[in-house]
Amino acid sequence: MGNTILAVPDSRKMRSHVVIVGAGFGGLWAAKTLANAPVEVVLIDRQNYHLFQPLLYQVATAGLSPADIAAPIRGIVGMCRNVTVMLGSVESVDVLAHRVLIKGGRSVPYDYLILATGARHAYFGHDDWEPFAPGLKRIEDATEIRRRILLAFEEAENETDPDERRRLMNMAIVGGGPTGVELAGAIAELARRALAKDFRNIDPRAARIVLIEAGPSLLATMPADLSADAQHRLEKLGVEVRLNAPVTAVDAAGVTIGTARIETRTVLWAAGVAASPAGQWIGAECDRVGRIKVNADLSVPGHPEIFAIGDTALAIDTRGKPLPGVAPVAKQQGLYVGKLIKARVRGGKVVPFRYRDYGNLATIGRKAAVIDFGWIHLRGSLAWVIWSVAHIFFLIGFRNRLTVALDWLWAYFTFQRGARLITGSRL
Ligand SMILES: Cc1cc2nc3c(=O)[nH]c(=O)nc-3n(C[C@H](O)[C@H](O)[C@H](O)COP(=O)(O)OP(=O)(O)OC[C@H]3O[C@@H](n4cnc5c(N)ncnc54)[C@H](O)[C@@H]3O)c2cc1C
């Protein structure tokens, strides 16, 4: 197909054109902020849905179904008359011609461009580990992890060789950040509770779940008392926590940590992220993990018309520290850039972006979480209630909030996990 330049309707030609790439937290909040402003917005994403990534681990561990944590982008911005949604995978940007280039030969012109393409998992130069240790970023990753976990128990049930059965019932999670902690806690509960009585030849409660962290503590960004509490609660759930344990090899039969070896058929990767390649598209200066270094107003140096937000941007806080790759940062940045563009087209000004940190949360399993509000540290069941309410509140769409609340209530009283489906092909 030739290079098609999408036409702009005549009646709209005088209005500035804002192109947003990515309908994650950053891009979606920018689009909503620009709704009904005197600009035309094109919101491009390679998926037709917005994904609530903080609950992906629940899909991976059979607690929720994919549709519970995702919502169609067209449905979310359907009421915003000046926002056009476009399904497409952006491949590059022609910064001189002010045009976004989409796979298949299409291109879209822009006056303002917002890059909100997020991040992906990274293997620190060991991409060959990926087939053996899937990361968790997309719906497909979550259903693949769910398949591997459930299949391991099924195969162990049919296995007669005790060594192979042991390998199948060992599970290793690499990375002791929030995702690793949440996965380890949820897998332990799946094995000890939901699956406990389902098998005849194996006892799922005997599964060995190992959480491997290269650094000296779990949840490294949390205060020491909360990371110690998280470790203690995971150990009570039966998770084996290995600290100061950098992984040196991953293969089909297990994980190597220096000279130690864990024989397992199930390794999950929660250890590293890298930004999307958006920085390369525009030839911007990036940090070690590919995040675009942005100005105080989140514009890209040398390109006042291009903004980078969320996980794909490196923004600095008032103390000179990089902002974390979390949903509230992306949302607040989307909101800010939306307001900035509105102000620019109206001839107004805005102050530099400033992140408001409302707290840092992580859950460890049923009735356990830790929260750092800065001025107070919470742990245990109160923290878990706050974590649950916050996640239901921040989910997009009433249907998702209702189904997740009902699923959690059901799981709370029955210990069951309804989404225990093995889908996709076998290894
Ligand atoms: C497993 C997991 C758990 C997490 N837990 C938490 C948590 O508990 N709390 C928290 O605050 N944060 C959490 N995060 C981080 C949080 O989800 C991210 O910080 C947030 O999603 C970043 O928003 P974003 O808009 O920058 O990118 P994303 O939300 O990742 O959105 C990027 C969008 O860009 C699209 N895109 C990418 N490349 C292209 C392309 N070339 N063309 C078109 N579209 C493209 C993608 O399809 C996607 O829709 C978690 C992340 C993960 C992966």
The ligand as an SDF file (V2000), in Angstrom:
LIG
                    3D

 53 58  0  0  0  0  0  0  0  0999 V2000
    2.0810   -5.9750   35.6130 C   0  0  0  0  0  0  0  0  0  0  0  0
    2.0700   -4.5040   35.9320 C   0  0  0  0  0  0  0  0  0  0  0  0
    1.5950   -4.0770   37.1530 C   0  0  0  0  0  0  0  0  0  0  0  0
    1.5560   -2.7250   37.4700 C   0  0  0  0  0  0  0  0  0  0  0  0
    1.0710   -2.3290   38.6800 N   0  0  0  0  0  0  0  0  0  0  0  0
    0.9510   -1.0180   38.9430 C   0  0  0  0  0  0  0  0  0  0  0  0
    0.3480   -0.5760   40.1530 C   0  0  0  0  0  0  0  0  0  0  0  0
   -0.0630   -1.3880   40.9920 O   0  0  0  0  0  0  0  0  0  0  0  0
    0.2230    0.7630   40.3740 N   0  0  0  0  0  0  0  0  0  0  0  0
    0.6610    1.6790   39.4490 C   0  0  0  0  0  0  0  0  0  0  0  0
    0.5000    2.8710   39.6550 O   0  0  0  0  0  0  0  0  0  0  0  0
    1.2570    1.3000   38.3080 N   0  0  0  0  0  0  0  0  0  0  0  0
    1.4100   -0.0270   38.0280 C   0  0  0  0  0  0  0  0  0  0  0  0
    1.9910   -0.4230   36.8610 N   0  0  0  0  0  0  0  0  0  0  0  0
    2.5750    0.5890   35.9660 C   0  0  0  0  0  0  0  0  0  0  0  0
    1.5080    1.3000   35.1360 C   0  0  0  0  0  0  0  0  0  0  0  0
    0.6370    0.3740   34.5550 O   0  0  0  0  0  0  0  0  0  0  0  0
    2.2170    2.1440   34.0960 C   0  0  0  0  0  0  0  0  0  0  0  0
    3.0460    3.0610   34.7490 O   0  0  0  0  0  0  0  0  0  0  0  0
    1.2150    2.8780   33.2280 C   0  0  0  0  0  0  0  0  0  0  0  0
    0.4350    1.9760   32.5040 O   0  0  0  0  0  0  0  0  0  0  0  0
    1.9560    3.8120   32.2650 C   0  0  0  0  0  0  0  0  0  0  0  0
    1.0120    4.4450   31.4650 O   0  0  0  0  0  0  0  0  0  0  0  0
    1.4190    4.8910   29.9870 P   0  0  0  0  0  0  0  0  0  0  0  0
    0.2540    5.6470   29.4540 O   0  0  0  0  0  0  0  0  0  0  0  0
    2.7480    5.5320   29.9970 O   0  0  0  0  0  0  0  0  0  0  0  0
    1.6120    3.5150   29.1870 O   0  0  0  0  0  0  0  0  0  0  0  0
    0.6590    2.2790   29.0050 P   0  0  0  0  0  0  0  0  0  0  0  0
   -0.4470    2.2790   29.9810 O   0  0  0  0  0  0  0  0  0  0  0  0
    1.5570    1.1040   28.9330 O   0  0  0  0  0  0  0  0  0  0  0  0
    0.0000    2.5400   27.5750 O   0  0  0  0  0  0  0  0  0  0  0  0
    0.7580    2.5590   26.4070 C   0  0  0  0  0  0  0  0  0  0  0  0
   -0.1950    2.4030   25.2350 C   0  0  0  0  0  0  0  0  0  0  0  0
    0.5220    2.6440   24.0460 O   0  0  0  0  0  0  0  0  0  0  0  0
    0.1660    1.6960   23.0670 C   0  0  0  0  0  0  0  0  0  0  0  0
    1.2890    1.5860   22.1370 N   0  0  0  0  0  0  0  0  0  0  0  0
    2.5610    1.2290   22.4440 C   0  0  0  0  0  0  0  0  0  0  0  0
    3.3160    1.2490   21.3380 N   0  0  0  0  0  0  0  0  0  0  0  0
    2.5040    1.6280   20.3220 C   0  0  0  0  0  0  0  0  0  0  0  0
    2.7140    1.8230   18.9370 C   0  0  0  0  0  0  0  0  0  0  0  0
    3.9090    1.6470   18.3610 N   0  0  0  0  0  0  0  0  0  0  0  0
    1.6670    2.2010   18.1810 N   0  0  0  0  0  0  0  0  0  0  0  0
    0.4360    2.3910   18.7300 C   0  0  0  0  0  0  0  0  0  0  0  0
    0.1930    2.2100   20.0410 N   0  0  0  0  0  0  0  0  0  0  0  0
    1.2180    1.8500   20.8230 C   0  0  0  0  0  0  0  0  0  0  0  0
   -0.1050    0.4360   23.8650 C   0  0  0  0  0  0  0  0  0  0  0  0
   -0.9350   -0.4580   23.1460 O   0  0  0  0  0  0  0  0  0  0  0  0
   -0.7630    0.9970   25.1160 C   0  0  0  0  0  0  0  0  0  0  0  0
   -2.1590    1.0470   24.9920 O   0  0  0  0  0  0  0  0  0  0  0  0
    2.0330   -1.7720   36.5240 C   0  0  0  0  0  0  0  0  0  0  0  0
    2.5160   -2.2140   35.2850 C   0  0  0  0  0  0  0  0  0  0  0  0
    2.5240   -3.5640   34.9850 C   0  0  0  0  0  0  0  0  0  0  0  0
    3.0320   -4.0200   33.6350 C   0  0  0  0  0  0  0  0  0  0  0  0
  1  2  1  0
  2  3  1  0
  2 52  2  0
  3  4  2  0
  4  5  1  0
  4 50  1  0
  5  6  2  0
  6  7  1  0
  6 13  1  0
  7  8  2  0
  7  9  1  0
  9 10  1  0
 10 11  2  0
 10 12  1  0
 12 13  2  0
 13 14  1  0
 14 15  1  0
 14 50  1  0
 15 16  1  0
 16 17  1  0
 16 18  1  0
 18 19  1  0
 18 20  1  0
 20 21  1  0
 20 22  1  0
 22 23  1  0
 23 24  1  0
 24 25  2  0
 24 26  1  0
 24 27  1  0
 27 28  1  0
 28 29  2  0
 28 30  1  0
 28 31  1  0
 31 32  1  0
 32 33  1  0
 33 34  1  0
 33 48  1  0
 34 35  1  0
 35 36  1  0
 35 46  1  0
 36 37  1  0
 36 45  1  0
 37 38  2  0
 38 39  1  0
 39 40  1  0
 39 45  2  0
 40 41  1  0
 40 42  2  0
 42 43  1  0
 43 44  2  0
 44 45  1  0
 46 47  1  0
 46 48  1  0
 48 49  1  0
 50 51  2  0
 51 52  1  0
 52 53  1  0
M  END
$$$$
